[in-house]
Amino acid sequence: MFRYIGLIVCNLLLLTACASQQQHVMLGQQSFESGRYAQALGQLMPAAEKGNAEAQYAIGYMFYYGLGTQQNAAAGMAWIDRAAAAQYAPAINALKMMRQH
């Protein structure tokens, strides 16, 4: 009985963490689209650090092009590489294009 309650509690905590992560990503996307890049960077970073490939790609893009932060192509490629490793298609395509240039 206690084992099932423990599983339910763990699943609820996991769902809450995922919802929070998605909220960070959504807020970050809105800020990015509005041109508030520094704010987007701060909103996306927690999700990126926790492994969200979409956020990792966005963070990498901002570092690579210097949007909301100092331009750092190496850091940008590292973040985009993380997203590509998670099989995030836009990141995979971006790495191919970056390596061609």
C-alpha positions as CSV (number, residue, x, y, z in Angstrom):
1,M,0.0,0.0,0.0
2,F,2.7,2.5,1.0
3,R,4.7,1.6,-2.1
4,Y,1.8,2.7,-4.3
5,I,1.3,5.9,-2.4
6,G,5.1,6.6,-2.8
7,L,4.9,6.0,-6.5
8,I,1.9,8.4,-6.8
9,V,3.7,11.1,-4.9
10,C,6.8,10.7,-7.0
11,N,4.8,10.9,-10.2
12,L,3.0,14.0,-9.0
13,L,6.3,15.7,-8.2
14,L,7.7,14.8,-11.6
15,L,4.7,16.2,-13.3
16,T,4.9,19.4,-11.3
17,A,8.6,19.8,-12.2
18,C,7.9,19.2,-15.9
19,A,5.1,21.7,-15.9
20,S,7.4,24.3,-14.3
21,Q,10.1,23.5,-16.9
22,Q,7.6,24.0,-19.7
23,Q,6.4,27.3,-18.1
24,H,10.0,28.5,-18.2
25,V,10.3,27.6,-21.8
26,M,7.1,29.3,-22.8
27,L,8.0,32.5,-20.9
28,G,11.4,32.4,-22.5
29,Q,10.0,32.0,-26.0
30,Q,7.6,34.9,-25.4
31,S,10.5,37.1,-24.2
32,F,12.7,36.1,-27.1
33,E,10.0,36.8,-29.7
34,S,9.5,40.3,-28.0
35,G,13.2,41.0,-28.4
36,R,13.8,40.8,-24.6
37,Y,16.8,38.5,-25.0
38,A,18.4,38.9,-21.6
39,Q,15.1,38.2,-19.9
40,A,14.6,35.2,-22.2
41,L,18.1,33.9,-21.3
42,G,17.2,34.0,-17.6
43,Q,13.9,32.3,-18.1
44,L,15.2,29.5,-20.4
45,M,18.4,28.7,-18.4
46,P,16.8,26.7,-15.6
47,A,15.0,24.4,-18.1
48,A,18.2,24.1,-20.3
49,E,20.3,23.1,-17.3
50,K,17.7,20.4,-16.4
51,G,18.0,19.0,-19.9
52,N,15.2,20.6,-21.9
53,A,16.5,20.3,-25.5
54,E,14.3,23.2,-26.8
55,A,15.7,25.5,-24.1
56,Q,19.2,24.3,-24.7
57,Y,18.9,25.1,-28.4
58,A,17.5,28.6,-27.7
59,I,20.3,29.3,-25.2
60,G,22.9,28.1,-27.7
61,Y,21.4,30.3,-30.4
62,M,21.5,33.4,-28.1
63,F,25.1,32.7,-27.1
64,Y,26.2,32.0,-30.7
65,Y,24.7,35.3,-32.0
66,G,25.2,37.4,-28.8
67,L,21.5,38.0,-28.1
68,G,21.0,39.1,-24.5
69,T,24.6,38.1,-23.7
70,Q,28.1,38.5,-24.9
71,Q,28.6,36.6,-28.1
72,N,30.4,33.3,-27.5
73,A,30.3,31.0,-30.5
74,A,31.9,28.1,-28.6
75,A,29.4,28.2,-25.7
76,G,26.6,28.5,-28.3
77,M,27.7,25.4,-30.1
78,A,28.1,23.5,-26.9
79,W,24.5,24.2,-25.9
80,I,23.2,23.4,-29.4
81,D,25.3,20.2,-29.3
82,R,23.5,19.2,-26.1
83,A,20.1,19.7,-27.7
84,A,21.3,17.8,-30.8
85,A,22.4,14.9,-28.6
86,A,18.8,14.8,-27.3
87,Q,17.7,14.4,-30.9
88,Y,16.1,17.9,-31.1
89,A,15.8,18.3,-34.9
90,P,16.3,22.1,-35.2
91,A,19.6,21.7,-33.2
92,I,20.8,18.8,-35.4
93,N,20.1,20.9,-38.5
94,A,21.8,24.0,-37.0
95,L,24.9,22.1,-36.1
96,K,25.2,20.8,-39.7
97,M,24.9,24.3,-41.1
98,M,27.4,25.8,-38.5
99,R,30.0,23.1,-39.3
100,Q,29.6,23.8,-43.1
101,H,30.6,27.4,-42.6
